[in-house]
């Protein structure tokens, strides 16, 4: 029987052979495939049907503020029977800020894509019910973007939400104590 490393390598090789646009990177035993948005759904369907990756574990996003593409969506897919994982990265330009939905491939993507849409502002084209899941409809910001200040932003919606900046009271990203607002003390403010 093949070990996990062999299973992951063979699957990555098959996927890369099928789609020449996909690049592969290995780091500390983890294989990451970078898939362009134009073929994401097709490549993920192939990974499921031809390579046995029958489970979507995670959908997340990264904000590479100051770089282009600014965003990337990240997926962890697994073969439930063997436990083999592949990491999939899909670059997302700031201008488009959209990638195809993979809900048609794995229904588990539904709420995970909604979370990334809500908190990062990435649109998942073809999603059956793309709406905010944590913030209220009409909220104009995406709180997990790097340009969103730790102390929050004021809003003009009295009775619906806070109308002043919410202090973080020394939250996890505050590295300097002392006086001043959380925004003045956060690491990015000093960069």
Number of C-alpha atoms within 10 A of each C-alpha: 5 8 9 14 14 12 18 23 17 13 20 23 13 15 21 18 11 12 15 9 12 20 15 16 12 11 7 5 11 14 18 20 21 20 22 17 19 12 16 20 19 15 19 23 19 18 22 19 12 12 18 18 24 17 20 23 15 15 22 15 24 18 18 14 13 9 10 13 17 16 23 24 20 19 22 17 24 22 19 14 10 14 13 19 23 20 19 21 25 23 21 23 17 18 9 10 18 20 23 18 21 24 19 16 19 17 12 16 21 19 17 18 27 23 22 22 21 24 18 21 22 24 21 21 12 13 17 11 11 18 17 19 16 10 16 12 10 8 13 10 16 17 17 17 17 15 12 12 17 25 20 17 14 12 15 11 11 9 7 9 13 14 13 13 13 13 13 15 10 16 12 9 13 17 11 12 10 8 8 8 13 25 17 16 20 21 14 14 11 8 5
